[in-house]
């Protein structure tokens, strides 16, 4: 009897150990950022989507984080990210959309700073908790891969 909720072994759900996170093509709602982080951290993408949506509404920090990740993380199977495409002069829709997210997020963030910054500190704490959860999941997955014999995976 196993406690796994999925039928895929952990090694198949994670990206190769040397590769960083990539944006997902299959599990994408807007840009594939949360789907890619979910696959990389071995977590459900909803764990990333909900806090980023809340952070976007509260103070705009979610828009900034999502836009930066969209620009800097390439699609799976590609070497070049959207930021590099923009800098090389190939202006396309996805890169401009990511820039729009960053600009809108910065505007909301600056507007929320006038209200004593309470929402901004809450946003920073939620973003820190999200990063800590992702780091914890990566550590648990890595320990599982290194401590479990190959015939059990």
N, C-alpha and C positions, 0 to 999 in steps of 0.2 A: 504494500500500500504506500503510495507516495502522496506528498502534500503539494506537489506542483500543480499550479492552475492551468498551465499550458502544456502542450505536448512537445514543444521544441526544447532541445537542450540549451543550456545557458550559453554554450560556446557558439551556437548558431544565431542567437538573438543579439549578441554583442558584435560590435565592429572588431576588426582585427586589432591586436594589442598595440601595434605601432601607429595605427591610424587614429586621428582625432575624430570629433563628432562631424557628421555630415547631415545636410538637410534631407529629409525623407521625401521621396516622390509618391509613395503609396499612401502614407498616413499624413496627408497635408490638408490643412484647412485654409490657410492663407499662403504662407511661404515654406512650410515644411520644417520650420525651426523646432517646434515643440515635439513633433513626431521624431525628428532626428535625435533630439536630446533624450527623449523617452527610450529610443532604441539603444543609444549609447550608454545610458545609465541603467538600463534594464528596468525601467519604470513605465507605468502607463502614461502616455502623453497628456492625459487630462490633469495629472499632477502638476504639469508645467503650464497648461493652458489657463486653468482657473486662476491661479495667483497672478499671472501676467495680465489677465483681463481685469482683475480687481485693481492691480497696480496702475493700469492704464486709466481707469475711471477715477481713482482717488487722486493721483497727482501727476500722471503722465510718465512715470518712470518705466512702466511696462512697455509703452510705445518705444521709448528710447532703447531699452534692452533688446526688445524684439527686432527693431530696425537695425541695430548694430550687429546682432547675431545674423540677421538675414544678409547683411553686406559682407560679413567676414567668413561665414561658414559656407563652403561649396556644396552643391548637390551631390548626392552619392554617385560615384562613378565619374565625377568631373574633378579636374585639378584647379580650375580657375573659379574664383568667387565673384560675386556681383560687384564688390568694391574695386577689384582689379579691372573688371570690364569697364566700369565708369571712368577710372583713371586713364585707361588706354583710349578713351574716346568713343567706345561703343555704348552709346546711351540706349538702354532698352527699358521696357516697362517695369520689370521686376526691380531693377536697381533704383529707378525713380520712385517706385512705391516704397521701398525701404527708406529712401531719403525723406519721403513725405512722413513716414512714421516717426523718424527721428526729429524732424522739425516740429511736428505737432506735439510730440512728447515733451520737447524742450519748452515749447510755449506753455503747455499745461503745467509743467514743473515750475517754471518761473512765476506763473500766475498763482500757484499754490504756496509759494514761498512768502507771499504777502500776508498769509493768514497764520502768522507765528510759526510756520513750518511744522505743525503737528502732523499733518498728513504726510509730509515728506519723510519724517523720521519713521513713521509707521511703514511707509513704502520701503525704506531702506532695510528695516527689520524683517519684513516679509521676504524681500529679495535675498537677504542673508540666510533666512531659514530655508528657502528654496535651494540655495546653493549648498547649504549644509546637508540637506536631505539627498541631493544628487551625489555629493561626495561620499556620504555614508553608504549609499547604494552601490557606488563603484567599488568601494572597499570591501563590502560584503560579497559582491560578485567575484572580485579578484581572489578573495580568500577561498571561496567555493571552488573556483577553477584550479587553484594551486593545491588545496588540501584534499580534494576528491580524486580518487583513482579514476583513470580514463575509462575503465570498464563500467563505472557507475554513471557516467555522464551520458 
